[in-house]
Amino acid sequence: MSKSPFIESIRNVLRTKRYSLKTEKAYLYWVRKFIYFHQKRHPAQLREAAVEQFLTHLKHPIPPNRRDVKYRV
């Protein structure tokens, strides 16, 4: 189980609505990705622009040759 009350509240809503386990896992995966993308800030603190940034990031991810630039010397 997740330690986050926020994630648990989402899980409870999904289970109350009788979503399948696969759907629950997929939704929680994307919620976590969104939260980590925004440096673990609670979604209630974020605005509409944060959603647009996340979706733009998904649409235009960092190319493979640029991912580890900070580790190269």
KEMIVO-377673 format. One record per atom (N, C-alpha, C): residue in one letter; x negated, y, z negated. Coordinates in steps of 0.001 Angstrom, whole numbers, plus 524288, in hexadecimal, padded with zeros to 5 digits. Layout:
BEGIN
AXYZ/...
END
This chain:
BEGIN
M7FCCD7FB5F80000/M800008000080000/M7FC9D804E680000/S7FEB8808F28022C/S7FC0A80DF880261/S7FC54810A47FD0C/K7F84D8139A7FBCF/K7F8388167A7F6E3/K7FADB81BCA7F76A/S7FBD381D717FC24/S7FE0F822997FD1A/S803FF8228F7FC46/P805F0825E97F8CE/P80B9D8264C7F821/P80E57828067FD31/F80BB682B4580037/F80DF582D0A80528/F80EB982879808EF/I80AA88254D80986/I80B02820BC80D03/I80F2581CEF80B00/E80F5181C34805DD/E81341818B58039B/E818C481AC080486/S8197A81FDA80463/S81EAC822008055E/S820568210D80B0B/I81C998218380E99/I81DCB820618141A/I81F1C81A9A814B9/R81C018174F8123F/R81CF4811A681276/R8226C810628106B/N823FA812D280C1C/N8292C811D2809DA/N82D848138080D83/V82CE1817F381018/V830D3819BE813D5/V83142815DE81859/L82CCA8141F81A5F/L82CDD8107581EBD/L82F7680B5081D32/R82E648098C8187B/R830BB8049E816B1/R8368F80545815A3/T8380E809C881397/T83D9E80AD6812A8/T8409980ABC817D5/K83E1B80CC881BE2/K8409480CDA8210F/K83FE9807AD823F3/R83D5F803EF82153/R83CB97FE9782352/R8398F7FE6182866/Y83585801A3828BC/Y831F98016282D2F/Y82ED67FC5382CCD/S82D297FA5E83129/S82A0E7F5928311B/S824B97F6A582EAB/L822367F28982CCC/L81D177F31182A58/L819167F54482E37/K819597F3908331F/K815BF7F59F8371A/K816857FB76837DE/T81B5E7FD29837FF/T81C84802B8838A1/T81A93805C1833ED/E81B77803B082F4C/E819978063682A7E/E813AC806E382AA5/K810F5802CD82C11/K80B398030F82C52/K8096F807098305C/A80C108072A834D1/A80A9B80AD8838EE/A80B8B8107B83724/Y8100B8118A834CE/Y81136816CE832F1/Y80D4F8188B82ED1/L80C2A8151E82B18/L808828167A826EC/L803008173F8290C/Y801988143C82D01/Y7FC7D814E882F87/Y7FC0181A75831B3/W8000081C3083488/W7FFC88215E836FA/W80038825BD832F6/V80317824EC82ECC/V80354828D982AA1/V7FDEF829748282B/R7FB518250F82721/R7F60C82555824E6/R7F23A827F8828A7/K7F28E826A682DA6/K7EF1E8291C83186/K7EFE782F0D83181/F7F4C5830C783141/F7F6068365283126/F7F3AF838E982C49/I7F45C83667827CD/I7F25C83891822E7/I7EC6B838D8822FB/Y7E9CA834B5824BF/Y7E416834BC824ED/Y7E204838AD828EE/F7E4D48394C82D3B/F7E34083D258312A/F7E3058429982EC9/H7E68E843A382B28/H7E6C7848C4828A6/H7E428848B182342/Q7DFF4845B6822C0/Q7DCBC8457C81E08/Q7DFE08445881916/K7E367840998197C/K7E68783EA381514/K7EA0D842C681297/R7EB91846A0815A0/R7EF5D84A74813A0/R7F4CF84817813EF/H7F8008494A81015/H7FD548474380FF4/H800658499B81483/P803658467481745/P806638487C81BBF/P809F884D0E81A63/A80BBC84D7381588/A80F0D851E081401/A80C128570781438/Q806DD856C8813F1/Q803A585B7B81431/Q8029D85D33819D0/L803CA859D881D82/L8027C85AE4822F8/L8072385D32825D8/R805F58600A829E7/R80A078629182D0D/R80A7A85FC483254/E80DD4861CF8358C/E80ECB85F9783AB7/E809D185F6E83E01/A8067C8635883D61/A80194863818405E/A7FE2185ECD83F20/A7FE7385CCB83A62/A7FB598583E838E3/A7FD068537483BFE/V8020C852F883CE7/V8040A84E9E8400F/V8020F84F33845A7/E8023B853EF847B5/E80058854E784D02/E7FA7F853AA84D79/Q7F76E8552184982/Q7F1CF853EC8498F/Q7F0E884E0C849AE/F7F3D284B3E84675/F7F3368459184637/F7F4AB8430D84B6A/L7F8FD844AC84DA8/L7FAAB84275852AC/L7F6DE843DC85712/T7F4C284889856F1/T7F0D084A0D85ACC/T7EBF1846B785A31/H7EA70845B58555C/H7E5EE842518544D/H7E6DC83CD985688/L7EB9183AD2855E7/L7ECC78359D857FE/L7ECAE835A485DFA/K7EE65839F58602B/K7EE9583A6A865DF/K7E92083B118682B/H7E5B683DE286563/H7E07083EFA8673E/H7DC7383D6A86319/P7DBB3838508625D/P7D7F4836A985E58/P7D2578380185FE3/I7CEEB837D585C21/I7C965838E085D1B/I7C73C834828608A/P7C482835D3864C9/P7C256831C58682F/P7BE5C82E738653D/P7BDC18297B866B3/P7BA26825F7863F2/P7B4938280986393/N7B2B982AB786791/N7AD5582C9F86772/N7ACA983154863D7/R7B0E483384861B6/R7B0918381185E42/R7B1E9836B985896/R7B39A831EB85784/R7B5868307F85250/R7B156830A684E1F/D7AC9782EF884F59/D7A88E82E7A84B69/D7A45A832B484BE6/V7A5C28372A84DF4/V7A1F483B5A84ECA/V79F7783D04849A7/K7A27283D4E84575/K7A04683F1984081/K79C4383B4783E47/Y79C538365D84005/Y798A28328E83E14/Y793AA8323084163/R793C483492845D3/R78F2B8346D84949/R78B4483897847AF/V7864F8376284845/V7822C83B34846FD/V77EAE83BF584BA5/
END
